[in-house]
Amino acid sequence: MNIVGSFPMAIGQRRILLVVVDYFSKWVEVKPLARISEQMSNGQAEVTNREILRGLQTRLNHVRGSWVDELSSVLWVLHTTPKEATDVTLFQLVYKREVAVPVKIGVESDWVQLYDKRNGEQRLMELDLVDEVQDKVVVWLMAYR
């Protein structure tokens, strides 16, 4: 857990960002705040904070909006970009499946394109492989460290 700020004043007098990172999956959750009472940090949160700040700066340089409004887009990028150490996205680690792109964009993932309702057996086999993928990620992380 870490605190990032101070940002320009946003709706609700929010100027500070609380960043929480899950130790194993590195899943990121954030909450814009008006004030804080105590500050805590760790190394992973600081790395994630830099990524969030870099993403916000990039978005605000092109969009010129409020940092709070751009936060969900930056988190989407963090959650769906494969990590160098594991070659797996945070979304895959947490939800045990690939990200399906929203339909309004018009690009379907392979999973959506190849889905066949009659193929229940194949789906069950894929579910059996989820544990294997998670085990591989654990091994990759240990080797990476």
Beta strands, then each sheet from edge to edge (+ up, - down):
strand 1: 2-10
strand 2: 14-21
strand 3: 28-33
sheet 1: 1+ 2- 3+
end
